[in-house]
Amino acid sequence: MDSQKKEYNIKRYDLSEDKSLRPWSAADEYLLQTFQELDTQPAQIGIYNDRFGFLACHLHSFNPTLVLTHKSQEKAIQANLIASNIPLVKFIDPLSAFENQLDFALLKIPKSLGLFQLFLEQIAHNSTSDVTVVGAFMTRHFSPRLLEIAQEYFEVVEQSRALKKARLLILKQKKETTKKEMITSLSYNGQAYKQYPGVFSSERIDYATQFLLEHLTIKETDQQVLDLGAGNGVIANEILKQQPNAEMHLMDDAHLAVASAKLNIQGDNVHHHLNNDLSIFDENTFDLIVTNPPFHFEYEINIQVPLALFKACFRYLKKGGSLQIVGNTHLNYKVHLQRIFPSVEVVAENKKFVVYKCVK
């Protein structure tokens, strides 16, 4: 297959102020190079974990289907495609079926091994018998568990030589497998919460969220409530135990988080939103916004995302409404919050976490 020479001006679209970060890695480059060196063109291609569209842009002429895990990922890829005058490609989420059976998949291996297995599970049941999967990872992120998971689905599991500190995992000869139930169960306050792989804190309700829940203050007038970065819905559910008639909105950037929350919390007054942007609401809407805000994506830390969310929360709270947050002590959110809110109170603090209450 002839190599494509065109260069694309791909941007990150993630608010990061770290100019050293690129919108692709050596692992992405290795995947692209490997595909371009194929002797024959696959008929149906799936691309996994292409965060900003590096692979989507370079391989758009092959009509790939991109499997997306985040709304922010979809927005970034669409922006880069539009900027390069490329028609939009097909998108699906990790729980959906492909329109056509795959015979080739390119997979940037995620940090979450559970999510890696979910990707392989989707490929296994949406592909031809001779499908080939080429995964890529940075060598420093290797885990023997990667090989163990891959061997559950494929007879041939091979690693490539390292190139620019990246390595390939090449999977062939698909095994016949029965569909797995890829849902785990977590417990909090006497209640079980179902959760798909790849959702934050896979083994327990994380300690920061537990600390926040122990120190939440809910008023009777808190009738319009937003759980921002809702995950599996545990915070929203605990609030509804105190305010069962409140209009509860759960928003998360991650497809699998929203899907998990829908398993755990439903009702006429419960609204699920897949988004990373509060502009879908009217300003001055909420009496209360509660969040354990994200500050990392895969292996990167990015405090600019929660800071942007804090500014948005101020606009979308009613006057007198409160934003209640938990954060790691070292992030020092208070300095930033005091620039936005007239009242910022430290409600509780321990060695690891701080709970803030900010009033508009």
Secondary structure, DSSP 8 states (H G I E B T S, - for coil): -------------S----TT--SS-HHHHHHHHHHHT-SS--SSEEEE--SSSHHHHHTGGG--EEE-SBHHHHHHHHHHHHHTT----EEE-TTS--SS-EEEEEEE--S-HHHHHHHHHHHHTSEEEEEEEEEEEEGGG--HHHHHHHHTTEEEEEE---BTTEEEEEEEEE---------EEEEETTEEEEE-TTSSSSSSS-HHHHHHHHH----TT--EEEEET-TTSHHHHHHHHH-TTSEEEEEESBHHHHHHHHHH---TTEEEEE-S-GGGS-SS-EEEEEE----EETTEE-THHHHHHHHHHHHHEEEEEEEEEEEEGGG-HHHHHTTT-SEEEEEEE-SSEEEEEEE-
